[in-house]
């Protein structure tokens, strides 16, 4: 995945989804990132979670379970 800062990810997401509250999204991303560092795993398969996607859907999920794709090279992951 392409690493991206939380701020940049919020910017990109807001551009595509003007209804999302940027402050709330940023707070959720920070919280999910912390949970990942604390060992949170995909609730479906137990793989490490995808922070960017998990923050958007509100559940701890990995990339494959969220998107149904195995190839994550075109997608972003937040680094904090
Ligand atoms: Zn999974």
PDB file of the backbone (N, CA, C, O) and the ligand in Angstrom, with CONECT records:
HET     ZN  A 101       1
ATOM      1  N   UNK A   1       0.839  -1.196   0.000  1.00  0.00           N
ATOM      2  CA  UNK A   1       0.000   0.000   0.000  1.00  0.00           C
ATOM      3  C   UNK A   1       0.872   1.244   0.000  1.00  0.00           C
ATOM      4  O   UNK A   1       2.042   1.206   0.383  1.00  0.00           O
ATOM      5  N   UNK A   2       0.291   2.319  -0.429  1.00  0.00           N
ATOM      6  CA  UNK A   2       1.002   3.590  -0.427  1.00  0.00           C
ATOM      7  C   UNK A   2       0.824   4.260   0.934  1.00  0.00           C
ATOM      8  O   UNK A   2      -0.304   4.530   1.346  1.00  0.00           O
ATOM      9  N   UNK A   3       1.922   4.529   1.633  1.00  0.00           N
ATOM     10  CA  UNK A   3       1.795   5.210   2.922  1.00  0.00           C
ATOM     11  C   UNK A   3       1.395   6.664   2.736  1.00  0.00           C
ATOM     12  O   UNK A   3       1.833   7.315   1.788  1.00  0.00           O
ATOM     13  N   UNK A   4       0.571   7.170   3.631  1.00  0.00           N
ATOM     14  CA  UNK A   4       0.062   8.533   3.513  1.00  0.00           C
ATOM     15  C   UNK A   4      -0.179   9.059   4.930  1.00  0.00           C
ATOM     16  O   UNK A   4      -0.503   8.288   5.833  1.00  0.00           O
ATOM     17  N   UNK A   5      -0.022  10.353   5.122  1.00  0.00           N
ATOM     18  CA  UNK A   5      -0.264  10.907   6.461  1.00  0.00           C
ATOM     19  C   UNK A   5      -1.761  10.992   6.728  1.00  0.00           C
ATOM     20  O   UNK A   5      -2.566  11.011   5.797  1.00  0.00           O
ATOM     21  N   UNK A   6      -2.127  11.042   7.998  1.00  0.00           N
ATOM     22  CA  UNK A   6      -3.545  11.165   8.350  1.00  0.00           C
ATOM     23  C   UNK A   6      -4.124  12.416   7.707  1.00  0.00           C
ATOM     24  O   UNK A   6      -5.215  12.376   7.137  1.00  0.00           O
ATOM     25  N   UNK A   7      -3.399  13.529   7.796  1.00  0.00           N
ATOM     26  CA  UNK A   7      -3.912  14.794   7.252  1.00  0.00           C
ATOM     27  C   UNK A   7      -4.193  14.684   5.760  1.00  0.00           C
ATOM     28  O   UNK A   7      -5.227  15.137   5.270  1.00  0.00           O
ATOM     29  N   UNK A   8      -3.247  14.071   5.048  1.00  0.00           N
ATOM     30  CA  UNK A   8      -3.402  13.948   3.595  1.00  0.00           C
ATOM     31  C   UNK A   8      -4.579  13.024   3.260  1.00  0.00           C
ATOM     32  O   UNK A   8      -5.359  13.300   2.349  1.00  0.00           O
ATOM     33  N   UNK A   9      -4.692  11.940   4.004  1.00  0.00           N
ATOM     34  CA  UNK A   9      -5.799  11.011   3.753  1.00  0.00           C
ATOM     35  C   UNK A   9      -7.143  11.693   3.999  1.00  0.00           C
ATOM     36  O   UNK A   9      -8.093  11.500   3.240  1.00  0.00           O
ATOM     37  N   UNK A  10      -7.215  12.499   5.072  1.00  0.00           N
ATOM     38  CA  UNK A  10      -8.457  13.232   5.359  1.00  0.00           C
ATOM     39  C   UNK A  10      -8.770  14.161   4.191  1.00  0.00           C
ATOM     40  O   UNK A  10      -9.908  14.217   3.724  1.00  0.00           O
ATOM     41  N   UNK A  11      -7.759  14.887   3.723  1.00  0.00           N
ATOM     42  CA  UNK A  11      -7.951  15.804   2.595  1.00  0.00           C
ATOM     43  C   UNK A  11      -8.529  15.083   1.375  1.00  0.00           C
ATOM     44  O   UNK A  11      -9.514  15.527   0.786  1.00  0.00           O
ATOM     45  N   UNK A  12      -7.899  13.965   1.008  1.00  0.00           N
ATOM     46  CA  UNK A  12      -8.338  13.214  -0.174  1.00  0.00           C
ATOM     47  C   UNK A  12      -9.757  12.689   0.017  1.00  0.00           C
ATOM     48  O   UNK A  12     -10.571  12.720  -0.906  1.00  0.00           O
ATOM     49  N   UNK A  13     -10.041  12.212   1.213  1.00  0.00           N
ATOM     50  CA  UNK A  13     -11.361  11.633   1.470  1.00  0.00           C
ATOM     51  C   UNK A  13     -12.438  12.706   1.405  1.00  0.00           C
ATOM     52  O   UNK A  13     -13.518  12.486   0.857  1.00  0.00           O
ATOM     53  N   UNK A  14     -12.135  13.862   1.966  1.00  0.00           N
ATOM     54  CA  UNK A  14     -13.120  14.953   1.965  1.00  0.00           C
ATOM     55  C   UNK A  14     -13.399  15.427   0.532  1.00  0.00           C
ATOM     56  O   UNK A  14     -14.530  15.767   0.186  1.00  0.00           O
ATOM     57  N   UNK A  15     -12.352  15.441  -0.284  1.00  0.00           N
ATOM     58  CA  UNK A  15     -12.544  15.840  -1.685  1.00  0.00           C
ATOM     59  C   UNK A  15     -13.567  14.958  -2.379  1.00  0.00           C
ATOM     60  O   UNK A  15     -14.378  15.436  -3.173  1.00  0.00           O
ATOM     61  N   UNK A  16     -13.524  13.653  -2.072  1.00  0.00           N
ATOM     62  CA  UNK A  16     -14.434  12.711  -2.719  1.00  0.00           C
ATOM     63  C   UNK A  16     -15.758  12.571  -1.978  1.00  0.00           C
ATOM     64  O   UNK A  16     -16.759  12.159  -2.564  1.00  0.00           O
ATOM     65  N   UNK A  17     -15.768  12.912  -0.692  1.00  0.00           N
ATOM     66  CA  UNK A  17     -16.955  12.721   0.147  1.00  0.00           C
ATOM     67  C   UNK A  17     -17.188  13.972   0.992  1.00  0.00           C
ATOM     68  O   UNK A  17     -16.862  13.992   2.179  1.00  0.00           O
ATOM     69  N   UNK A  18     -17.751  15.014   0.381  1.00  0.00           N
ATOM     70  CA  UNK A  18     -17.896  16.304   1.083  1.00  0.00           C
ATOM     71  C   UNK A  18     -18.774  16.228   2.328  1.00  0.00           C
ATOM     72  O   UNK A  18     -18.750  17.141   3.154  1.00  0.00           O
ATOM     73  N   UNK A  19     -19.554  15.148   2.476  1.00  0.00           N
ATOM     74  CA  UNK A  19     -20.426  15.035   3.648  1.00  0.00           C
ATOM     75  C   UNK A  19     -19.680  14.606   4.903  1.00  0.00           C
ATOM     76  O   UNK A  19     -20.197  14.747   6.011  1.00  0.00           O
ATOM     77  N   UNK A  20     -18.477  14.087   4.741  1.00  0.00           N
ATOM     78  CA  UNK A  20     -17.727  13.597   5.905  1.00  0.00           C
ATOM     79  C   UNK A  20     -17.146  14.773   6.680  1.00  0.00           C
ATOM     80  O   UNK A  20     -16.625  15.722   6.094  1.00  0.00           O
ATOM     81  N   UNK A  21     -17.240  14.699   7.991  1.00  0.00           N
ATOM     82  CA  UNK A  21     -16.671  15.715   8.867  1.00  0.00           C
ATOM     83  C   UNK A  21     -15.172  15.439   9.034  1.00  0.00           C
ATOM     84  O   UNK A  21     -14.793  14.413   9.599  1.00  0.00           O
ATOM     85  N   UNK A  22     -14.312  16.353   8.542  1.00  0.00           N
ATOM     86  CA  UNK A  22     -12.868  16.078   8.559  1.00  0.00           C
ATOM     87  C   UNK A  22     -12.310  15.887   9.968  1.00  0.00           C
ATOM     88  O   UNK A  22     -11.427  15.056  10.181  1.00  0.00           O
ATOM     89  N   UNK A  23     -12.822  16.651  10.921  1.00  0.00           N
ATOM     90  CA  UNK A  23     -12.301  16.533  12.286  1.00  0.00           C
ATOM     91  C   UNK A  23     -12.635  15.169  12.887  1.00  0.00           C
ATOM     92  O   UNK A  23     -11.808  14.539  13.546  1.00  0.00           O
ATOM     93  N   UNK A  24     -13.871  14.732  12.640  1.00  0.00           N
ATOM     94  CA  UNK A  24     -14.285  13.420  13.150  1.00  0.00           C
ATOM     95  C   UNK A  24     -13.488  12.304  12.490  1.00  0.00           C
ATOM     96  O   UNK A  24     -13.072  11.351  13.149  1.00  0.00           O
ATOM     97  N   UNK A  25     -13.281  12.433  11.182  1.00  0.00           N
ATOM     98  CA  UNK A  25     -12.534  11.403  10.467  1.00  0.00           C
ATOM     99  C   UNK A  25     -11.103  11.327  10.997  1.00  0.00           C
ATOM    100  O   UNK A  25     -10.566  10.237  11.198  1.00  0.00           O
ATOM    101  N   UNK A  26     -10.494  12.479  11.221  1.00  0.00           N
ATOM    102  CA  UNK A  26      -9.122  12.495  11.725  1.00  0.00           C
ATOM    103  C   UNK A  26      -9.049  11.834  13.104  1.00  0.00           C
ATOM    104  O   UNK A  26      -8.130  11.064  13.385  1.00  0.00           O
ATOM    105  N   UNK A  27     -10.016  12.140  13.946  1.00  0.00           N
ATOM    106  CA  UNK A  27     -10.029  11.536  15.288  1.00  0.00           C
ATOM    107  C   UNK A  27     -10.220  10.030  15.196  1.00  0.00           C
ATOM    108  O   UNK A  27      -9.575   9.272  15.921  1.00  0.00           O
ATOM    109  N   UNK A  28     -11.104   9.597  14.308  1.00  0.00           N
ATOM    110  CA  UNK A  28     -11.328   8.158  14.146  1.00  0.00           C
ATOM    111  C   UNK A  28     -10.064   7.473  13.637  1.00  0.00           C
ATOM    112  O   UNK A  28      -9.700   6.399  14.115  1.00  0.00           O
ATOM    113  N   UNK A  29      -9.395   8.097  12.664  1.00  0.00           N
ATOM    114  CA  UNK A  29      -8.167   7.511  12.117  1.00  0.00           C
ATOM    115  C   UNK A  29      -7.119   7.355  13.219  1.00  0.00           C
ATOM    116  O   UNK A  29      -6.467   6.314  13.314  1.00  0.00           O
ATOM    117  N   UNK A  30      -6.957   8.380  14.048  1.00  0.00           N
ATOM    118  CA  UNK A  30      -5.971   8.291  15.136  1.00  0.00           C
ATOM    119  C   UNK A  30      -6.324   7.177  16.108  1.00  0.00           C
ATOM    120  O   UNK A  30      -5.452   6.440  16.570  1.00  0.00           O
ATOM    121  N   UNK A  31      -7.612   7.064  16.414  1.00  0.00           N
ATOM    122  CA  UNK A  31      -8.050   6.033  17.354  1.00  0.00           C
ATOM    123  C   UNK A  31      -7.806   4.637  16.771  1.00  0.00           C
ATOM    124  O   UNK A  31      -7.322   3.744  17.467  1.00  0.00           O
ATOM    125  N   UNK A  32      -8.144   4.456  15.487  1.00  0.00           N
ATOM    126  CA  UNK A  32      -7.977   3.130  14.872  1.00  0.00           C
ATOM    127  C   UNK A  32      -6.494   2.778  14.753  1.00  0.00           C
ATOM    128  O   UNK A  32      -6.098   1.628  14.944  1.00  0.00           O
ATOM    129  N   UNK A  33      -5.683   3.789  14.433  1.00  0.00           N
ATOM    130  CA  UNK A  33      -4.241   3.564  14.325  1.00  0.00           C
ATOM    131  C   UNK A  33      -3.678   3.104  15.671  1.00  0.00           C
ATOM    132  O   UNK A  33      -2.841   2.203  15.731  1.00  0.00           O
ATOM    133  N   UNK A  34      -4.140   3.722  16.728  1.00  0.00           N
ATOM    134  CA  UNK A  34      -3.696   3.344  18.070  1.00  0.00           C
ATOM    135  C   UNK A  34      -4.123   1.913  18.389  1.00  0.00           C
ATOM    136  O   UNK A  34      -3.367   1.138  18.975  1.00  0.00           O
ATOM    137  N   UNK A  35      -5.363   1.577  17.985  1.00  0.00           N
ATOM    138  CA  UNK A  35      -5.860   0.230  18.232  1.00  0.00           C
ATOM    139  C   UNK A  35      -5.046  -0.791  17.444  1.00  0.00           C
ATOM    140  O   UNK A  35      -4.785  -1.891  17.930  1.00  0.00           O
ATOM    141  N   UNK A  36      -4.644  -0.422  16.220  1.00  0.00           N
ATOM    142  CA  UNK A  36      -3.823  -1.331  15.426  1.00  0.00           C
ATOM    143  C   UNK A  36      -2.483  -1.565  16.120  1.00  0.00           C
ATOM    144  O   UNK A  36      -2.005  -2.695  16.217  1.00  0.00           O
ATOM    145  N   UNK A  37      -1.881  -0.459  16.606  1.00  0.00           N
ATOM    146  CA  UNK A  37      -0.604  -0.593  17.304  1.00  0.00           C
ATOM    147  C   UNK A  37      -0.766  -1.425  18.568  1.00  0.00           C
ATOM    148  O   UNK A  37       0.174  -2.080  19.019  1.00  0.00           O
ATOM    149  N   UNK A  38      -1.965  -1.391  19.133  1.00  0.00           N
ATOM    150  CA  UNK A  38      -2.243  -2.196  20.324  1.00  0.00           C
ATOM    151  C   UNK A  38      -2.587  -3.637  19.987  1.00  0.00           C
ATOM    152  O   UNK A  38      -2.871  -4.427  20.887  1.00  0.00           O
ATOM    153  N   UNK A  39      -2.567  -4.003  18.686  1.00  0.00           N
ATOM    154  CA  UNK A  39      -2.753  -5.400  18.307  1.00  0.00           C
ATOM    155  C   UNK A  39      -4.132  -5.727  17.757  1.00  0.00           C
ATOM    156  O   UNK A  39      -4.476  -6.903  17.642  1.00  0.00           O
ATOM    157  N   UNK A  40      -4.946  -4.708  17.407  1.00  0.00           N
ATOM    158  CA  UNK A  40      -6.285  -4.989  16.868  1.00  0.00           C
ATOM    159  C   UNK A  40      -6.172  -5.797  15.574  1.00  0.00           C
ATOM    160  O   UNK A  40      -5.294  -5.559  14.744  1.00  0.00           O
ATOM    161  N   UNK A  41      -7.085  -6.756  15.430  1.00  0.00           N
ATOM    162  CA  UNK A  41      -7.086  -7.631  14.253  1.00  0.00           C
ATOM    163  C   UNK A  41      -8.428  -7.580  13.553  1.00  0.00           C
ATOM    164  O   UNK A  41      -9.443  -7.218  14.148  1.00  0.00           O
ATOM    165  N   UNK A  42      -8.419  -7.947  12.279  1.00  0.00           N
ATOM    166  CA  UNK A  42      -9.642  -8.008  11.487  1.00  0.00           C
ATOM    167  C   UNK A  42     -10.686  -8.872  12.199  1.00  0.00           C
ATOM    168  O   UNK A  42     -10.401 -10.005  12.585  1.00  0.00           O
ATOM    169  N   UNK A  43     -11.902  -8.327  12.372  1.00  0.00           N
ATOM    170  CA  UNK A  43     -12.944  -9.068  13.080  1.00  0.00           C
ATOM    171  C   UNK A  43     -13.447 -10.256  12.265  1.00  0.00           C
ATOM    172  O   UNK A  43     -14.113 -11.145  12.796  1.00  0.00           O
ATOM    173  N   UNK A  44     -13.132 -10.265  11.004  1.00  0.00           N
ATOM    174  CA  UNK A  44     -13.606 -11.340  10.120  1.00  0.00           C
ATOM    175  C   UNK A  44     -12.585 -12.480   9.989  1.00  0.00           C
ATOM    176  O   UNK A  44     -12.947 -13.653  10.083  1.00  0.00           O
ATOM    177  N   UNK A  45     -11.306 -12.130   9.771  1.00  0.00           N
ATOM    178  CA  UNK A  45     -10.323 -13.183   9.475  1.00  0.00           C
ATOM    179  C   UNK A  45      -9.094 -13.161  10.371  1.00  0.00           C
ATOM    180  O   UNK A  45      -8.284 -14.086  10.315  1.00  0.00           O
ATOM    181  N   UNK A  46      -8.930 -12.120  11.205  1.00  0.00           N
ATOM    182  CA  UNK A  46      -7.801 -12.118  12.135  1.00  0.00           C
ATOM    183  C   UNK A  46      -6.518 -11.521  11.574  1.00  0.00           C
ATOM    184  O   UNK A  46      -5.497 -11.506  12.262  1.00  0.00           O
ATOM    185  N   UNK A  47      -6.548 -11.033  10.344  1.00  0.00           N
ATOM    186  CA  UNK A  47      -5.365 -10.389   9.764  1.00  0.00           C
ATOM    187  C   UNK A  47      -5.201  -8.990  10.368  1.00  0.00           C
ATOM    188  O   UNK A  47      -6.149  -8.450  10.938  1.00  0.00           O
ATOM    189  N   UNK A  48      -4.002  -8.397  10.249  1.00  0.00           N
ATOM    190  CA  UNK A  48      -3.841  -7.019  10.720  1.00  0.00           C
ATOM    191  C   UNK A  48      -4.833  -6.091  10.019  1.00  0.00           C
ATOM    192  O   UNK A  48      -5.104  -6.259   8.830  1.00  0.00           O
ATOM    193  N   UNK A  49      -5.369  -5.127  10.740  1.00  0.00           N
ATOM    194  CA  UNK A  49      -6.424  -4.283  10.166  1.00  0.00           C
ATOM    195  C   UNK A  49      -5.859  -3.257   9.186  1.00  0.00           C
ATOM    196  O   UNK A  49      -4.682  -2.898   9.233  1.00  0.00           O
ATOM    197  N   UNK A  50      -6.740  -2.801   8.299  1.00  0.00           N
ATOM    198  CA  UNK A  50      -6.445  -1.711   7.366  1.00  0.00           C
ATOM    199  C   UNK A  50      -7.031  -0.448   8.002  1.00  0.00           C
ATOM    200  O   UNK A  50      -8.248  -0.273   8.059  1.00  0.00           O
ATOM    201  N   UNK A  51      -6.142   0.426   8.477  1.00  0.00           N
ATOM    202  CA  UNK A  51      -6.584   1.568   9.277  1.00  0.00           C
ATOM    203  C   UNK A  51      -7.487   2.501   8.460  1.00  0.00           C
ATOM    204  O   UNK A  51      -8.560   2.884   8.928  1.00  0.00           O
ATOM    205  N   UNK A  52      -7.069   2.864   7.263  1.00  0.00           N
ATOM    206  CA  UNK A  52      -7.829   3.818   6.454  1.00  0.00           C
ATOM    207  C   UNK A  52      -9.251   3.310   6.211  1.00  0.00           C
ATOM    208  O   UNK A  52     -10.220   4.048   6.391  1.00  0.00           O
ATOM    209  N   UNK A  53      -9.369   2.055   5.806  1.00  0.00           N
ATOM    210  CA  UNK A  53     -10.683   1.490   5.517  1.00  0.00           C
ATOM    211  C   UNK A  53     -11.502   1.271   6.780  1.00  0.00           C
ATOM    212  O   UNK A  53     -12.707   1.521   6.792  1.00  0.00           O
ATOM    213  N   UNK A  54     -10.854   0.806   7.839  1.00  0.00           N
ATOM    214  CA  UNK A  54     -11.567   0.547   9.090  1.00  0.00           C
ATOM    215  C   UNK A  54     -12.163   1.830   9.650  1.00  0.00           C
ATOM    216  O   UNK A  54     -13.271   1.818  10.187  1.00  0.00           O
ATOM    217  N   UNK A  55     -11.432   2.943   9.527  1.00  0.00           N
ATOM    218  CA  UNK A  55     -11.937   4.221  10.033  1.00  0.00           C
ATOM    219  C   UNK A  55     -13.181   4.648   9.248  1.00  0.00           C
ATOM    220  O   UNK A  55     -14.110   5.218   9.819  1.00  0.00           O
ATOM    221  N   UNK A  56     -13.198   4.376   7.959  1.00  0.00           N
ATOM    222  CA  UNK A  56     -14.329   4.796   7.129  1.00  0.00           C
ATOM    223  C   UNK A  56     -15.576   3.942   7.383  1.00  0.00           C
ATOM    224  O   UNK A  56     -16.692   4.459   7.360  1.00  0.00           O
ATOM    225  N   UNK A  57     -15.395   2.646   7.623  1.00  0.00           N
ATOM    226  CA  UNK A  57     -16.569   1.797   7.824  1.00  0.00           C
ATOM    227  C   UNK A  57     -16.942   1.657   9.300  1.00  0.00           C
ATOM    228  O   UNK A  57     -18.057   1.247   9.622  1.00  0.00           O
ATOM    229  N   UNK A  58     -16.015   1.997  10.196  1.00  0.00           N
ATOM    230  CA  UNK A  58     -16.320   1.933  11.618  1.00  0.00           C
ATOM    231  C   UNK A  58     -16.187   0.557  12.229  1.00  0.00           C
ATOM    232  O   UNK A  58     -16.679   0.327  13.334  1.00  0.00           O
ATOM    233  N   UNK A  59     -15.528  -0.375  11.533  1.00  0.00           N
ATOM    234  CA  UNK A  59     -15.260  -1.703  12.096  1.00  0.00           C
ATOM    235  C   UNK A  59     -13.815  -2.067  11.821  1.00  0.00           C
ATOM    236  O   UNK A  59     -13.210  -1.566  10.873  1.00  0.00           O
ATOM    237  N   UNK A  60     -13.264  -2.935  12.647  1.00  0.00           N
ATOM    238  CA  UNK A  60     -11.898  -3.401  12.426  1.00  0.00           C
ATOM    239  C   UNK A  60     -11.901  -4.473  11.356  1.00  0.00           C
ATOM    240  O   UNK A  60     -12.355  -5.596  11.580  1.00  0.00           O
ATOM    241  N   UNK A  61     -11.384  -4.109  10.182  1.00  0.00           N
ATOM    242  CA  UNK A  61     -11.353  -5.061   9.082  1.00  0.00           C
ATOM    243  C   UNK A  61     -10.022  -4.921   8.349  1.00  0.00           C
ATOM    244  O   UNK A  61      -9.402  -3.858   8.371  1.00  0.00           O
ATOM    245  N   UNK A  62      -9.588  -6.007   7.695  1.00  0.00           N
ATOM    246  CA  UNK A  62      -8.385  -5.935   6.876  1.00  0.00           C
ATOM    247  C   UNK A  62      -8.769  -5.514   5.450  1.00  0.00           C
ATOM    248  O   UNK A  62      -9.948  -5.467   5.099  1.00  0.00           O
ATOM    249  N   UNK A  63      -7.767  -5.216   4.653  1.00  0.00           N
ATOM    250  CA  UNK A  63      -8.009  -4.747   3.290  1.00  0.00           C
ATOM    251  C   UNK A  63      -8.831  -5.749   2.477  1.00  0.00           C
ATOM    252  O   UNK A  63      -9.797  -5.380   1.810  1.00  0.00           O
ATOM    253  N   UNK A  64      -8.437  -7.010   2.545  1.00  0.00           N
ATOM    254  CA  UNK A  64      -9.092  -8.025   1.716  1.00  0.00           C
ATOM    255  C   UNK A  64     -10.564  -8.196   2.102  1.00  0.00           C
ATOM    256  O   UNK A  64     -11.423  -8.325   1.230  1.00  0.00           O
ATOM    257  N   UNK A  65     -10.855  -8.197   3.403  1.00  0.00           N
ATOM    258  CA  UNK A  65     -12.249  -8.376   3.832  1.00  0.00           C
ATOM    259  C   UNK A  65     -13.086  -7.150   3.481  1.00  0.00           C
ATOM    260  O   UNK A  65     -14.276  -7.282   3.196  1.00  0.00           O
ATOM    261  N   UNK A  66     -12.490  -5.971   3.496  1.00  0.00           N
ATOM    262  CA  UNK A  66     -13.257  -4.765   3.195  1.00  0.00           C
ATOM    263  C   UNK A  66     -13.512  -4.602   1.708  1.00  0.00           C
ATOM    264  O   UNK A  66     -14.594  -4.177   1.305  1.00  0.00           O
ATOM    265  N   UNK A  67     -12.531  -4.936   0.898  1.00  0.00           N
ATOM    266  CA  UNK A  67     -12.636  -4.632  -0.528  1.00  0.00           C
ATOM    267  C   UNK A  67     -12.917  -5.855  -1.379  1.00  0.00           C
ATOM    268  O   UNK A  67     -13.387  -5.733  -2.511  1.00  0.00           O
ATOM    269  N   UNK A  68     -12.631  -7.041  -0.842  1.00  0.00           N
ATOM    270  CA  UNK A  68     -12.764  -8.246  -1.641  1.00  0.00           C
ATOM    271  C   UNK A  68     -11.624  -8.425  -2.624  1.00  0.00           C
ATOM    272  O   UNK A  68     -11.663  -9.306  -3.482  1.00  0.00           O
ATOM    273  N   UNK A  69     -10.590  -7.570  -2.493  1.00  0.00           N
ATOM    274  CA  UNK A  69      -9.437  -7.653  -3.391  1.00  0.00           C
ATOM    275  C   UNK A  69      -8.207  -8.099  -2.618  1.00  0.00           C
ATOM    276  O   UNK A  69      -8.067  -7.815  -1.428  1.00  0.00           O
ATOM    277  N   UNK A  70      -7.315  -8.803  -3.314  1.00  0.00           N
ATOM    278  CA  UNK A  70      -6.077  -9.216  -2.669  1.00  0.00           C
ATOM    279  C   UNK A  70      -4.964  -8.211  -2.948  1.00  0.00           C
ATOM    280  O   UNK A  70      -3.985  -8.136  -2.206  1.00  0.00           O
ATOM    281  N   UNK A  71      -5.118  -7.448  -4.011  1.00  0.00           N
ATOM    282  CA  UNK A  71      -4.052  -6.524  -4.425  1.00  0.00           C
ATOM    283  C   UNK A  71      -4.297  -5.145  -3.819  1.00  0.00           C
ATOM    284  O   UNK A  71      -5.256  -4.461  -4.175  1.00  0.00           O
ATOM    285  N   UNK A  72      -3.426  -4.748  -2.908  1.00  0.00           N
ATOM    286  CA  UNK A  72      -3.624  -3.466  -2.241  1.00  0.00           C
ATOM    287  C   UNK A  72      -2.657  -2.397  -2.742  1.00  0.00           C
ATOM    288  O   UNK A  72      -2.500  -1.356  -2.104  1.00  0.00           O
ATOM    289  N   UNK A  73      -2.003  -2.650  -3.888  1.00  0.00           N
ATOM    290  CA  UNK A  73      -0.951  -1.733  -4.326  1.00  0.00           C
ATOM    291  C   UNK A  73      -1.479  -0.360  -4.760  1.00  0.00           C
ATOM    292  O   UNK A  73      -0.727   0.614  -4.776  1.00  0.00           O
ATOM    293  N   UNK A  74      -2.764  -0.278  -5.111  1.00  0.00           N
ATOM    294  CA  UNK A  74      -3.315   1.011  -5.553  1.00  0.00           C
ATOM    295  C   UNK A  74      -3.946   1.799  -4.408  1.00  0.00           C
ATOM    296  O   UNK A  74      -4.481   2.886  -4.624  1.00  0.00           O
ATOM    297  N   UNK A  75      -3.887   1.260  -3.200  1.00  0.00           N
ATOM    298  CA  UNK A  75      -4.618   1.889  -2.106  1.00  0.00           C
ATOM    299  C   UNK A  75      -3.687   2.492  -1.063  1.00  0.00           C
ATOM    300  O   UNK A  75      -2.496   2.184  -1.008  1.00  0.00           O
ATOM    301  N   UNK A  76      -4.263   3.356  -0.241  1.00  0.00           N
ATOM    302  CA  UNK A  76      -3.494   4.076   0.768  1.00  0.00           C
ATOM    303  C   UNK A  76      -3.613   3.415   2.134  1.00  0.00           C
ATOM    304  O   UNK A  76      -4.618   2.781   2.456  1.00  0.00           O
ATOM    305  N   UNK A  77      -2.562   3.582   2.922  1.00  0.00           N
ATOM    306  CA  UNK A  77      -2.665   3.249   4.337  1.00  0.00           C
ATOM    307  C   UNK A  77      -2.079   4.404   5.126  1.00  0.00           C
ATOM    308  O   UNK A  77      -1.032   4.940   4.763  1.00  0.00           O
ATOM    309  N   UNK A  78      -2.745   4.790   6.200  1.00  0.00           N
ATOM    310  CA  UNK A  78      -2.275   5.928   6.980  1.00  0.00           C
ATOM    311  C   UNK A  78      -1.173   5.523   7.951  1.00  0.00           C
ATOM    312  O   UNK A  78      -1.159   4.420   8.497  1.00  0.00           O
ATOM    313  N   UNK A  79      -0.258   6.455   8.141  1.00  0.00           N
ATOM    314  CA  UNK A  79       0.886   6.205   9.021  1.00  0.00           C
ATOM    315  C   UNK A  79       0.828   7.018  10.304  1.00  0.00           C
ATOM    316  O   UNK A  79       1.605   6.778  11.228  1.00  0.00           O
ATOM    317  N   UNK A  80      -0.080   7.970  10.367  1.00  0.00           N
ATOM    318  CA  UNK A  80      -0.138   8.807  11.570  1.00  0.00           C
ATOM    319  C   UNK A  80       0.461  10.176  11.316  1.00  0.00           C
ATOM    320  O   UNK A  80       0.497  11.012  12.218  1.00  0.00           O
TER     321      UNK A  80
HETATM  322 ZN    ZN A 101      -9.929  -9.828   7.196  1.00  0.00          ZN
END
